[in-house]
Amino acid sequence: IQPEILICRTEQPLADSAKQKIALFCNVLEEAVIQAPDAKSIYQVPLTFQEQGLDRIIVDMLDIRHGKKSADLKAWAQFVVRRAVEPAREIEIAVVGKYITLPDAYKSIYEALIHAGIANDCAVKVRKIDSDDIVKEGAAKLLDGVTGILVPGGFGYRGVEGKISTIRYARENNIPYFGLCLGVQTAIIEFARNVCGLAGANSTEFDRRTKHPVISLLAEQRKVKDMGGTMRLGAYPCRVRKATKAFAAYRSALIKERHRHRYEFNNKYRKALEKAGMVFSGTSPDGKLIEMIELKGHPWFIAVQFHPEFKSRPEKPHPLFREFVKASLGR
């Protein structure tokens, strides 16, 4: 393998003599020895590479026609990098999950929070909390002082009761809450138990004999033996109800989001939850599947069945993450 460009990771800038030596012994042009020095934010890296002409070198090597000017990254530098490196404010969001000890388990969520922080010119500090610890030590102790609470997805019963306690704390203390996938299912369970008085309400994923299966498999899924065959995977359309916080975020009545889950809201309990103050702000186009919920009277409480973190970008944060961080700033 004969390289034509070398990108050199370094803590300090490379001296010209070092670049010349690398170019000589690796048989590459000196201008093709590119430095990748340590940066405060990963979003500074494109600017660092452009300053050294990496974009021009690549298009020249590939014989791609282009103008003499490099790509215009002024907006990237001013909007993304400046706010990522020197934000005006800082907030702390609690992420309460069951895989919290695995650094990359919620990587997309952490990045989406950074993107939302950039949009709101603030740094988002994440307080990572294992949902099992909520059961052991209590929500009030571990969540004290946070400005927002996020409960991400997951499978299996472990940690579920801790998530439910977390959501109750957010609901009763008017703390902005954002639930993703299992985060909407546990929010529905919590609301059914503690607001609607449906004692023991649960998902059939966790308790097959629950008296109130507010979350369950769809009737057509129950006969499928292959577990993969019962999952809703990939992008699905969602109709957004007007005059809701979700609609205010999306500014669209029809959206498309990515799913990865098996269990759904049980429509038998729809009227009871609506009567108690739950708003079903997003559904499948035919209205049969619940995709988003909100709570009346709460400053900002949205939970979704899908994974919006997968569609967030530094220069275009996902609207729900953006509004969640904005609401947390307001607190």
Salt bridges, closest charged atoms under 4 A:
GLU31 OE1 - ARG56 NH2 3.52
ASP38 OD1 - ARG9 NH2 2.84
ASP60 OD2 - ARG56 NH1 3.68
ASP60 OD1 - HIS66 NE2 3.03
GLU92 OE1 - ARG127 NH2 2.91
GLU111 OE2 - LYS107 NZ 3.21
ASP121 OD1 - ARG82 NH1 3.23
ASP132 OD2 - ARG158 NH1 3.24
GLU137 OE1 - LYS141 NZ 3.28
GLU161 OE1 - ARG193 NH1 3.06
GLU172 OE2 - ARG168 NE 2.85
GLU172 OE2 - ARG171 NH2 3.66
GLU190 OE2 - ARG171 NH2 2.69
GLU257 OE2 - HIS318 NE2 2.58
GLU264 OE2 - ARG232 NE 2.85
GLU264 OE2 - HIS261 NE2 3.75
GLU291 OE2 - ARG232 NH1 2.98
GLU291 OE2 - HIS259 NE2 3.77
GLU309 OE2 - HIS307 ND1 2.90
GLU323 OE2 - ARG322 NE 2.85
